[in-house]
Structure formats: structure tokens, C-alpha cells
Amino acid sequence: MQMHTHTPHTYTHILTHAHAHTHVHIQKGTKTHTHLASLRFHYTWLAWLPTFLTTTLSVDLTSAAHTALLPPLAGVAASGIAGVAGDGLLKLGVPTHVVRK
């Protein structure tokens, strides 16, 4: 079995050259598990949490919806910070497999 190798791109490079990265090399199993985890996260935080807060804790629906939006927004911010930090580690010479963990 022949393994395909390619040079990993930094987060900044991918963002600035998005048109060149329409095909991402990820194993099928990894992509499936990531997708299912993402769906579960979005269902829990955006659909179930407001219902839980309104029925169990008697919070009004508007406040419950705003509360449910906080974790995904924090995730967006953390992803951006992690990407820039990962680029910095790669530039310092830290091996790619260590940065990804």
C-alpha cells in the first residue's frame, strides 16, 4: 500500500488561499466522526439547551436562547486563536503531529 504524503499548510495560508484548498485530504472515518460530533454538539446546545432552561429552570425563552449561543461563539473564537497558535508552533519547529494534538 502506497502512502500519500503532502506538506501541511498553516492555518493562515489556508485562510488567505481558500480558493486553492477546495479539496482537503482527510481520512473518511475521521471526517465522519468529526461530522457526527459536530451535529451532536449543535443539537445539544442550540435545540435542547433552551428547552431545558425554559422548562426546568423557568428561564424565559429569549434568555435561554442567548445562553445557548455562548458556547458556539466561544468555540469560534477559540478556533481562531488555536489556529494562529498552531501556526506559531509550526514556525518554531514543533513537529506537526505534536501541534495537532
CNS distance restraints for C-alpha pairs under 8 A (distance, minus, plus):
assign (resid   8 and name CA) (resid  96 and name CA) 7.93 0.50 0.50
assign (resid   9 and name CA) (resid  13 and name CA) 6.21 0.50 0.50
assign (resid   9 and name CA) (resid  14 and name CA) 6.56 0.50 0.50
assign (resid  10 and name CA) (resid  14 and name CA) 6.39 0.50 0.50
assign (resid  10 and name CA) (resid  86 and name CA) 7.86 0.50 0.50
assign (resid  10 and name CA) (resid  87 and name CA) 5.58 0.50 0.50
assign (resid  10 and name CA) (resid  90 and name CA) 7.91 0.50 0.50
assign (resid  11 and name CA) (resid  15 and name CA) 6.31 0.50 0.50
assign (resid  11 and name CA) (resid  83 and name CA) 5.49 0.50 0.50
assign (resid  11 and name CA) (resid  84 and name CA) 6.77 0.50 0.50
assign (resid  11 and name CA) (resid  86 and name CA) 7.70 0.50 0.50
assign (resid  11 and name CA) (resid  87 and name CA) 6.35 0.50 0.50
assign (resid  12 and name CA) (resid  16 and name CA) 6.21 0.50 0.50
assign (resid  12 and name CA) (resid  83 and name CA) 7.65 0.50 0.50
assign (resid  12 and name CA) (resid  84 and name CA) 7.12 0.50 0.50
assign (resid  12 and name CA) (resid  87 and name CA) 7.28 0.50 0.50
assign (resid  13 and name CA) (resid  17 and name CA) 5.89 0.50 0.50
assign (resid  14 and name CA) (resid  18 and name CA) 5.40 0.50 0.50
assign (resid  14 and name CA) (resid  21 and name CA) 6.80 0.50 0.50
assign (resid  17 and name CA) (resid  21 and name CA) 7.00 0.50 0.50
assign (resid  18 and name CA) (resid  22 and name CA) 7.16 0.50 0.50
assign (resid  26 and name CA) (resid  30 and name CA) 6.79 0.50 0.50
assign (resid  26 and name CA) (resid  31 and name CA) 6.46 0.50 0.50
assign (resid  27 and name CA) (resid  31 and name CA) 6.34 0.50 0.50
assign (resid  28 and name CA) (resid  32 and name CA) 6.23 0.50 0.50
assign (resid  29 and name CA) (resid  33 and name CA) 6.20 0.50 0.50
assign (resid  30 and name CA) (resid  34 and name CA) 6.06 0.50 0.50
assign (resid  31 and name CA) (resid  35 and name CA) 6.08 0.50 0.50
assign (resid  32 and name CA) (resid  36 and name CA) 6.18 0.50 0.50
assign (resid  33 and name CA) (resid  37 and name CA) 6.11 0.50 0.50
assign (resid  34 and name CA) (resid  38 and name CA) 6.12 0.50 0.50
assign (resid  35 and name CA) (resid  39 and name CA) 6.23 0.50 0.50
assign (resid  36 and name CA) (resid  40 and name CA) 6.19 0.50 0.50
assign (resid  37 and name CA) (resid  41 and name CA) 6.16 0.50 0.50
assign (resid  38 and name CA) (resid  42 and name CA) 6.20 0.50 0.50
assign (resid  39 and name CA) (resid  43 and name CA) 6.08 0.50 0.50
assign (resid  40 and name CA) (resid  44 and name CA) 6.10 0.50 0.50
assign (resid  41 and name CA) (resid  45 and name CA) 6.12 0.50 0.50
assign (resid  42 and name CA) (resid  46 and name CA) 5.56 0.50 0.50
assign (resid  42 and name CA) (resid  47 and name CA) 7.47 0.50 0.50
assign (resid  43 and name CA) (resid  47 and name CA) 5.22 0.50 0.50
assign (resid  43 and name CA) (resid  48 and name CA) 6.48 0.50 0.50
assign (resid  44 and name CA) (resid  48 and name CA) 4.97 0.50 0.50
assign (resid  44 and name CA) (resid  49 and name CA) 6.11 0.50 0.50
assign (resid  45 and name CA) (resid  49 and name CA) 5.22 0.50 0.50
assign (resid  45 and name CA) (resid  50 and name CA) 7.73 0.50 0.50
assign (resid  45 and name CA) (resid  68 and name CA) 5.54 0.50 0.50
assign (resid  45 and name CA) (resid  69 and name CA) 7.42 0.50 0.50
assign (resid  45 and name CA) (resid  71 and name CA) 7.61 0.50 0.50
assign (resid  45 and name CA) (resid  72 and name CA) 7.89 0.50 0.50
assign (resid  46 and name CA) (resid  50 and name CA) 6.99 0.50 0.50
assign (resid  46 and name CA) (resid  65 and name CA) 7.60 0.50 0.50
assign (resid  46 and name CA) (resid  68 and name CA) 5.83 0.50 0.50
assign (resid  46 and name CA) (resid  69 and name CA) 6.93 0.50 0.50
assign (resid  47 and name CA) (resid  51 and name CA) 6.99 0.50 0.50
assign (resid  48 and name CA) (resid  52 and name CA) 6.17 0.50 0.50
assign (resid  49 and name CA) (resid  53 and name CA) 6.10 0.50 0.50
assign (resid  49 and name CA) (resid  64 and name CA) 7.51 0.50 0.50
assign (resid  49 and name CA) (resid  68 and name CA) 6.14 0.50 0.50
assign (resid  50 and name CA) (resid  54 and name CA) 6.14 0.50 0.50
assign (resid  50 and name CA) (resid  61 and name CA) 6.71 0.50 0.50
assign (resid  50 and name CA) (resid  64 and name CA) 4.74 0.50 0.50
assign (resid  50 and name CA) (resid  65 and name CA) 5.48 0.50 0.50
assign (resid  50 and name CA) (resid  67 and name CA) 7.78 0.50 0.50
assign (resid  50 and name CA) (resid  68 and name CA) 6.24 0.50 0.50
assign (resid  51 and name CA) (resid  55 and name CA) 6.03 0.50 0.50
assign (resid  51 and name CA) (resid  61 and name CA) 7.98 0.50 0.50
assign (resid  51 and name CA) (resid  64 and name CA) 7.82 0.50 0.50
assign (resid  52 and name CA) (resid  56 and name CA) 5.53 0.50 0.50
assign (resid  52 and name CA) (resid  57 and name CA) 7.26 0.50 0.50
assign (resid  53 and name CA) (resid  57 and name CA) 5.04 0.50 0.50
assign (resid  53 and name CA) (resid  58 and name CA) 6.39 0.50 0.50
assign (resid  53 and name CA) (resid  59 and name CA) 5.61 0.50 0.50
assign (resid  53 and name CA) (resid  64 and name CA) 5.90 0.50 0.50
assign (resid  54 and name CA) (resid  58 and name CA) 4.69 0.50 0.50
assign (resid  54 and name CA) (resid  59 and name CA) 4.62 0.50 0.50
assign (resid  54 and name CA) (resid  60 and name CA) 5.83 0.50 0.50
assign (resid  54 and name CA) (resid  61 and name CA) 6.04 0.50 0.50
assign (resid  54 and name CA) (resid  64 and name CA) 6.67 0.50 0.50
assign (resid  55 and name CA) (resid  59 and name CA) 7.62 0.50 0.50
assign (resid  59 and name CA) (resid  63 and name CA) 6.66 0.50 0.50
assign (resid  59 and name CA) (resid  64 and name CA) 6.21 0.50 0.50
assign (resid  60 and name CA) (resid  64 and name CA) 6.24 0.50 0.50
assign (resid  61 and name CA) (resid  65 and name CA) 6.06 0.50 0.50
assign (resid  62 and name CA) (resid  66 and name CA) 6.31 0.50 0.50
assign (resid  63 and name CA) (resid  67 and name CA) 6.09 0.50 0.50
assign (resid  64 and name CA) (resid  68 and name CA) 6.12 0.50 0.50
assign (resid  65 and name CA) (resid  69 and name CA) 6.41 0.50 0.50
assign (resid  66 and name CA) (resid  70 and name CA) 6.86 0.50 0.50
assign (resid  68 and name CA) (resid  72 and name CA) 8.00 0.50 0.50
assign (resid  69 and name CA) (resid  73 and name CA) 6.30 0.50 0.50
assign (resid  70 and name CA) (resid  74 and name CA) 6.10 0.50 0.50
assign (resid  71 and name CA) (resid  75 and name CA) 6.13 0.50 0.50
assign (resid  72 and name CA) (resid  76 and name CA) 6.34 0.50 0.50
assign (resid  73 and name CA) (resid  77 and name CA) 6.45 0.50 0.50
assign (resid  74 and name CA) (resid  78 and name CA) 6.03 0.50 0.50
assign (resid  75 and name CA) (resid  79 and name CA) 5.97 0.50 0.50
assign (resid  76 and name CA) (resid  80 and name CA) 6.49 0.50 0.50
assign (resid  77 and name CA) (resid  81 and name CA) 6.38 0.50 0.50
assign (resid  78 and name CA) (resid  82 and name CA) 5.92 0.50 0.50
assign (resid  79 and name CA) (resid  83 and name CA) 6.06 0.50 0.50
assign (resid  80 and name CA) (resid  84 and name CA) 6.43 0.50 0.50
assign (resid  81 and name CA) (resid  85 and name CA) 6.08 0.50 0.50
assign (resid  82 and name CA) (resid  86 and name CA) 5.91 0.50 0.50
assign (resid  83 and name CA) (resid  87 and name CA) 6.26 0.50 0.50
assign (resid  84 and name CA) (resid  88 and name CA) 6.33 0.50 0.50
assign (resid  85 and name CA) (resid  89 and name CA) 6.30 0.50 0.50
assign (resid  86 and name CA) (resid  90 and name CA) 6.21 0.50 0.50
assign (resid  86 and name CA) (resid  99 and name CA) 6.05 0.50 0.50
assign (resid  86 and name CA) (resid 100 and name CA) 7.74 0.50 0.50
assign (resid  87 and name CA) (resid  91 and name CA) 6.23 0.50 0.50
assign (resid  88 and name CA) (resid  92 and name CA) 6.32 0.50 0.50
assign (resid  89 and name CA) (resid  93 and name CA) 6.55 0.50 0.50
assign (resid  89 and name CA) (resid  94 and name CA) 5.54 0.50 0.50
assign (resid  89 and name CA) (resid  99 and name CA) 6.80 0.50 0.50
assign (resid  90 and name CA) (resid  94 and name CA) 5.21 0.50 0.50
assign (resid  90 and name CA) (resid  95 and name CA) 6.78 0.50 0.50
assign (resid  90 and name CA) (resid  96 and name CA) 6.69 0.50 0.50
assign (resid  90 and name CA) (resid  99 and name CA) 7.19 0.50 0.50
assign (resid  94 and name CA) (resid  98 and name CA) 6.82 0.50 0.50
assign (resid  94 and name CA) (resid  99 and name CA) 6.71 0.50 0.50
assign (resid  95 and name CA) (resid  99 and name CA) 6.46 0.50 0.50
assign (resid  96 and name CA) (resid 100 and name CA) 6.21 0.50 0.50
assign (resid  97 and name CA) (resid 101 and name CA) 6.54 0.50 0.50
